[in-house]
């Protein structure tokens, strides 16, 4: 059992998706390299991880995404070390996380590489909560307007009693949706291996978390304060940039 004082020093960023909703932009560059402000969206994720104490980050890429390693490099300029793992086939988020298993040896954070969060302290808050509550898995959630775009949890206190991937609008147990930020211990890997294909025939991370719940493991959730934008469409990319520019314009004048 880990103590609250234990540092979580490893992170994993899934970044192997095709980004088809952002075409034609992503025909040329990975969606994670699209700019939010003066930085690629994945750089904002890296900064959230480093500010939370992460020292080693595994980036899951697909065979055609050489641009990510070209942009991020070794990690030296961010004060971290990067591992790059190629996911040959895109078979879902759970499969992407499993691809990085050989680089992970303890509790680790996962944040999707095409998500924009502000303020960046969100991940540190989730990690602190995870360790203090002795969870095996902590899911970062917030109230969402469209439940059909998220994994939706059934809350019981601070526990996740159940979770379903993208339920119908009338089927959702709550409006608390997973935002693509998690903390796991290594038991998630055995849960992924026990996961059956789900939505679109892919291995969904929400289904792997359900395996843990059914095993009676301590799966909790932590509400994320602030802004979260899944940079998955041109409109979302514009929203992220508008928010970034507004926040930074305000901070520049303070």
N, C-alpha and C positions, 0 to 999 in steps of 0.2 A: 504494500500500500504506500502510495506516494504522500509525502508531507506537503503542507501548503507552501513551505519555503523552497521546494524544489523548482529549479529553473527549467522551463521548457525551451530547449535550444534548437530544435529541428522543426522545419516547416516544409510543406509540399504545396506546389502551385500547379494544378492541372491546366495545361495550355495547349491541348492537342486538338481541340475542336476546329471545325472547318469555317465557322463564322458565315454560313451561307446567307443568313438574313442581312448581312452587311455588304453583300456583293453590290457593285463591282469593286469596292475598296479592298476586300479581302482576297480578290484574285491576285493582287500584287503583293500585299504584306499581311502578316498574321493580324487577326483582330486585336490581339493583346498589345500590339505595337501602335495601334491608332492613338492619336494624341488626346489627352485631357490636360488642357493648359499646355505647358512647355515640356511635358513628360508623357511617355507612353503609359497607357492605363496600367500595364503590369508593373511599372516602376512605382506607382502609388501603392500597389499591393506589397511590393518588396519593402518599401519604407514603413508600412504598418508592421510588417514582420520584424524588421530590425529594431524599431522602437519598442517592440514587445520583448526584446531580448533574444530573438532568433539569430543563431550564428551560422547555421547550415541550411540551405534551401535546395530541395529537389524540384526541378522544373520538368514536368511531363510534356513532351513535345511529340508531334507526328513527324514522319520522315521528310515532309516538304517544308518544315518550319525552321530552316537554318537561320532565318533572320533573328530569332529570339536569342540564340547563343551569340550571334554577332553583336546584338545590341547590349545584352546583359554582361557578356564576357565572363570572367572567372568569378566575379562578385567582389573583387578587391575594392573597387571604387565605392561600393555600398557598405563595405566593412563586413561582408559575409563570404561564405564559400558556396558556390553553386555546383550541384550535380545535375547533369542532363540525362534523362531517360527517355528513350524513344518508345512510344506506344504504336506498334506497327499497324494495328487496326483500331478504329475508334468504336469501342463497344460499350460505351457508357462511362459515367463518372466513377462508379465503383471500380470498374476495370482499370481506369486511369490511376486511381489511388493504389490499387494492388500492384501496378507496374513498378511503383517506387518502393516496394516493401524491402528490397535488399539494401536500401540506403538508410533505412530507419531502424533505430535500436531502442527507442523509448517513446514517451509521450510526444506528440507532434501536432502542429496546427496545420489546417488546410484552408486555403482561401482561393477561390476561383480567380484565374488570371485576367478575366475580362469584367471584373466588378470594381466599381468605384465607391469607396466609403469615405465619409468625413464625419467627425474627426477621426484621425488614424489611431486614436487610443482604444478603439473598439476591440481590437484583438488582444491587447494587454488585459482589458477588463474580462474578456472571456477566459483567458488563460488563468488569471487570478481566481476567478470563480470556480473553474474546473478543478484546480488543485485544492482549493480550500474545502470543496464539497466532496472530494474523493470520488469524482465521477470517472467512468470509463469512457464516456462520450458526452460532449457538450455541444449543443446545436445553437448557433447564433440565429435569433429570430427577431421579427418585428411584425407589427400589424400591417397587412398588405391589402391593397384594394382589389387585386385580381388573383384569387386563390388558384386559378387554373394555370398560373405560371410558376408555382412554387410547390415544394414539399410542405404540406400542412400538418401541424402537430395537433394531437389531442393532449392538452395540458392537465396535469394533476399536481397542484402545488407547483414546485419547480421541476417536477419530473415530466418526461415525455412518455405518456401512456401508450401512444401509437403515433404513427406518421404515415402519410399517404402522398405519393407523388402526383401532383397536378390533378387533384380531384375535380369533379364537376362542380359548378357553382352552388348547386343545391345539395352536394354531398360532403362538403367540407365540415369538419368537426369544430373548427374555429377559424379565425382570420389571422392566426399566427403562422407566418411562413418562414421556412428556412431561407437564409440569405446568401448561402454559399460560403459560410465561415464556420469552421468546426475545430474542436480539439478532440483528439482520439488517443487512447492508449493502443498498444499493438494488438489487442484482441480484435480490433476492427478487421484485420486481415483474414482471420479465420471466419469471421462473419461474412466477409465478401466471398470467400470460397464456397460458403454454404448458400449463397444467394442465387436464385433462379432468374432468368431473363424476365424483364417486366415490360414497361411501356416502350413501344417501338422495338421490342426484342433486345433492348439494351440492359446492361447490369446497372441498376439504379442504386446510388448510395443510400437513398432513403429506405430502400428494401433491405439493405445490409444493416442499417440501424434498427429496422423492425426485427431482424434476426436477433440482435442483441437484446432488445426489449423482451422478446419471447423467451430468451434464455434467462431472463430475470436479472440482467445486468443493470447497473445504475446509469441510466441515460437521462441527462438533464438538459434544460434549455436556459439560455441567458438572453434577455432582451437587449438588442443593440440600439443605442441612442444615436441620433444624427441622421445623416443622409446615406442612402444606399441606392445605387443605380446600376443595373445590369446592362452593360454597354453592348447590347445585342442587336440593336437596330439603329439606323441613321438618326431617328428621332431621339433615342436614348443617348446616343453619342453627343448630339447637340445639347441635350439637357445637362449631361455631365459637364460639358465645357462651360455652359452658361453658369452653372452652380459654382464651378471652380473659379471662374473669372470674377463672379460677384463676391465670393468669399475673400479672394486675394486682393481685390480692389478695396474692400472694406478694411482688411488688415493693413494694407499699405497706407491708408489714411488715418489709422488710429495713432 
